[in-house]
Amino acid sequence: MSLVRRGTDPAGKAMGERERGGKREKAAGSPEPAQGGELLYGVHPVREALQASADRVEALYLAHGRRGAVICEILQRAAHQGIPVYWKERRELDHLTGVRTHQGVVGRVKPRSGMSLEALIRSAGPAPTTLLLVLDEIKDPRNFGSLLRSAEAFGVAGVIVPRHRAAKITATVAKAAAGASEYIPVVEVVNISRTLLELKKKGFWVVGGVAKGGDPCYTHQFREATALVLGEEGRGLRPLVQRQCDFLVTIPLSGRIKALNVAVAGGILLYEIRRQQGCREEEHRGGMGREK
């Protein structure tokens, strides 16, 4: 498979291709690199990876016939960053990714650099509107990805997850996050309970989301730097983690279904926290803080 380094013409065809006898032929170029690294697939994850960093994407693989405005944008960014583009049959991309939901767009990327808890706290700081999301053993990759998407959308400073017994950032997670995983720091820690204790020492209020038994989320006053903690769907927060929470909040439900998907619940709680923090921003500047 040969290399295409240039952008696209107005018709959406990759420059460097030519037509011969009704068949598309590749322009001569460098050989395809050896397989390695990590993969992203899907239009949004690949586009956001290109936009977020100039050196994260090492190569692109696009399905023959894939066109449109977004593909033009991806090709133009690849050309600007000097990223090689390889055109593949869809079945080749199915084999490469192990899925059929790649949308004809695959990127080979460098691994993300990790961040320590200390670095996250330093960069975020316990300002009145600082918001962190702590996930206690969320194992479903689609829930994890959806939570990352909501966290980025609501300006969460970082997401904290356990190093073990939890979903990792994979291509499936990145696709569910629609590219949000490229922007939001994700910190892995050994012990969630100890991490919550450390956050409290640094001035954060730790609020656990529970299915029942907590304060209604709209009556609880989210006045200061907040770490929202969510547990695995079904089981919820582990008892030791729940005991480290300063407060517990619940989303009141009025229908027959008495439980929400954890990703949906997380989005609602993040919105409510942000809504209150926005309304009270001037009050927060008056010096109301966690008592030491």
LINFENCOR-V282587 format. One record per backbone hydrogen bond with DSSP energy under -1.0 kcal/mol. NH is the residue of the N-H (numbers start at 1). CO is the residue of the C=O. E is the energy in kcal/mol with one decimal. If there is no record, write none. Layout:
((NH CO E) (NH CO E))
//
This chain:
((4 85 -1.7) (9 13 -2.2) (12 9 -2.5) (15 7 -2.8) (17 14 -1.6) (18 25 -1.7) (20 23 -2.4) (23 20 -1.9) (25 18 -2.4) (38 109 -2.1) (40 107 -2.6) (42 102 -1.2) (42 105 -2.4) (46 42 -1.8) (47 43 -2.5) (48 44 -2.7) (49 45 -2.0) (50 46 -2.1) (51 47 -1.9) (52 48 -2.8) (53 49 -1.5) (58 108 -3.5) (59 108 -1.4) (60 84 -2.4) (61 106 -3.1) (62 86 -2.5) (63 104 -2.2) (64 88 -2.5) (66 63 -2.0) (72 68 -2.3) (73 69 -2.2) (74 70 -2.5) (75 71 -2.7) (76 72 -2.4) (77 73 -2.4) (78 74 -2.4) (79 75 -2.5) (80 76 -2.3) (81 77 -2.0) (83 78 -3.0) (85 4 -1.1) (86 60 -2.7) (88 62 -3.2) (93 89 -1.6) (94 90 -2.6) (95 91 -2.0) (96 92 -2.5) (97 93 -2.5) (98 94 -2.4) (105 102 -1.8) (106 61 -2.2) (107 40 -3.0) (108 59 -3.0) (109 38 -2.8) (110 56 -2.7) (120 116 -2.1) (121 117 -2.6) (122 118 -2.3) (123 119 -2.4) (124 120 -2.8) (125 121 -2.7) (127 125 -1.7) (130 127 -2.1) (132 226 -2.6) (133 158 -2.1) (134 228 -3.5) (135 160 -2.9) (136 230 -3.3) (137 135 -1.1) (144 140 -2.4) (145 141 -2.6) (146 142 -2.5) (147 143 -2.4) (148 144 -2.1) (149 145 -2.1) (150 146 -2.3) (151 147 -2.7) (152 148 -2.5) (153 149 -2.1) (154 150 -2.0) (155 152 -1.4) (156 151 -2.9) (157 131 -2.8) (159 185 -2.7) (160 133 -2.9) (161 187 -2.9) (163 189 -2.7) (167 138 -2.7) (174 170 -2.8) (175 171 -2.1) (176 172 -2.2) (177 173 -2.0) (178 175 -1.2) (179 174 -1.7) (180 177 -2.0) (182 179 -1.7) (183 180 -1.8) (184 180 -1.6) (187 159 -3.0) (189 161 -2.4) (195 191 -1.7) (196 192 -2.4) (197 193 -1.8) (198 194 -2.1) (199 195 -2.4) (200 196 -2.2) (201 197 -1.8) (202 198 -1.3) (203 200 -1.4) (204 199 -2.4) (205 225 -2.9) (207 227 -2.5) (208 247 -2.8) (209 229 -2.8) (210 249 -2.6) (215 248 -2.7) (217 250 -2.3) (219 216 -1.8) (220 216 -1.5) (223 221 -1.4) (226 130 -2.3) (227 205 -2.8) (228 132 -2.7) (229 207 -2.9) (230 134 -2.5) (236 232 -3.5) (242 238 -2.8) (243 239 -2.1) (245 242 -1.4) (246 206 -2.2) (247 206 -1.5) (249 208 -2.7) (250 215 -2.8) (265 261 -2.9) (266 262 -2.4) (267 263 -1.9) (268 264 -2.1) (269 265 -2.5) (270 266 -2.6) (271 267 -2.1) (272 268 -2.3) (273 269 -2.5) (274 270 -2.5) (275 271 -2.8) (276 272 -2.3) (277 273 -2.7) (278 274 -2.4) (279 275 -2.0) (280 276 -1.9) (284 280 -2.7) (285 281 -1.4) (286 283 -1.8) (287 284 -1.7))
//
